[in-house]
Amino acid sequence: MIGVGKAKQYANVLDKPLGRGRQEVSLSAFAFLFSEVVQYNQTQVDNIAELERRLEDAGYAVGARVLELLCHREKGNRRETRLLGILSFIHSTVWKVLFGKVADSLEKGTEHEDEYMISEKELLVNRFISVPKDMGAFNCGAFVAGIVRGVLDNAGFPAVVTAHFVPIEGQQRPRTTILIKFAEEVIHREARLG
Amino acid sequence: MGTVAIYSLFIINKSGGLIYYKDYGSAGRMDTNDSLRLASLWHSMHAISQQLSPTTGCTGIDLLQAHNFDLHCFQSLTGTKFFVVCETGAQNMEILLKTIYELYTEFVLKNPFYEMEMPIRCELFDLNLAQVIQKDRVALLGR
């Protein structure tokens, strides 16, 4: 694609096709940047709930952009309109672009009809992070929860998305579960569409 | 070969404060004050050795050999010192110290909740360190 002399000249930058971009960035660079994001936000808040909200908001902006980009790049300018479609789009396409792999699992909540869970044994953003005991159940995965909410919201599926640590038996480290609770209207619309 | 090769591990910050100490079964157990004192003593001795060196470009003591233990020390470019106290003649301690340094850069420095120069309390660092030490022991047992 970037062969010397082969590059086509485009008069208008908008005519130029969107390249696939470099597929990988340095994990260390990301880890340091993310660490700084968390540290900066920590200085701006008084409590943990607010920190969680700020990280989520940061992720939301990423999600909104990622949806736009991937619909164009991967889906020929179409986006998913059905609930399961958009969920598997997040689980596979979005996850693959952002984290280099498909998410470990996508499940439907057993207790509530409107709840879905994306679980990851070791979330990339948490790879180097140890949350101190005094911060309780705080999970930096809130950033990823924000990304998921950003994608869903902009695709027309408003939802409340939260990140939780879930202990696994026989493992020292808990996994992270992204819990998605869809708004009532989304569930009604799905039921109508059948 | 004995089962316990490493007696203890210390990490001290650039001003000589102890930020991590782990005992792996040394004979005379030290309390917190002793370990703090030992750490800052080592820091000073390390600095003095640089001044006393008859040649230029000395980076301080790398190895201290005693009758019944060895002390291997590694200083990073930023002045953080890592040292292990181990059995006499224990091999590959330089590699072990470098590995521990690597774990420090990964799980301590990239952790947003760690404050520079302060005591290390990171679960992931502890977990990975335990694995490395364990592996080291297994390697020694296998010989």
Chai-1 contact restraints between the chains, C-beta under 6 A:
chainA,res_idxA,chainB,res_idxB,connection_type,confidence,min_distance_angstrom,max_distance_angstrom,comment,restraint_id
A,A31,B,K110,contact,1.0,0.0,6.0,A-B,restraint_1
A,S35,B,K110,contact,1.0,0.0,6.0,A-B,restraint_2
A,S35,B,P112,contact,1.0,0.0,6.0,A-B,restraint_3
A,V38,B,P112,contact,1.0,0.0,6.0,A-B,restraint_4
A,Q39,B,P112,contact,1.0,0.0,6.0,A-B,restraint_5
A,F128,B,E106,contact,1.0,0.0,6.0,A-B,restraint_6
A,F128,B,F107,contact,1.0,0.0,6.0,A-B,restraint_7
A,F128,B,K110,contact,1.0,0.0,6.0,A-B,restraint_8
A,F128,B,N111,contact,1.0,0.0,6.0,A-B,restraint_9
A,I129,B,N111,contact,1.0,0.0,6.0,A-B,restraint_10
A,S130,B,N111,contact,1.0,0.0,6.0,A-B,restraint_11
A,S130,B,C122,contact,1.0,0.0,6.0,A-B,restraint_12
A,S130,B,E123,contact,1.0,0.0,6.0,A-B,restraint_13
A,S130,B,L124,contact,1.0,0.0,6.0,A-B,restraint_14
A,P132,B,F113,contact,1.0,0.0,6.0,A-B,restraint_15
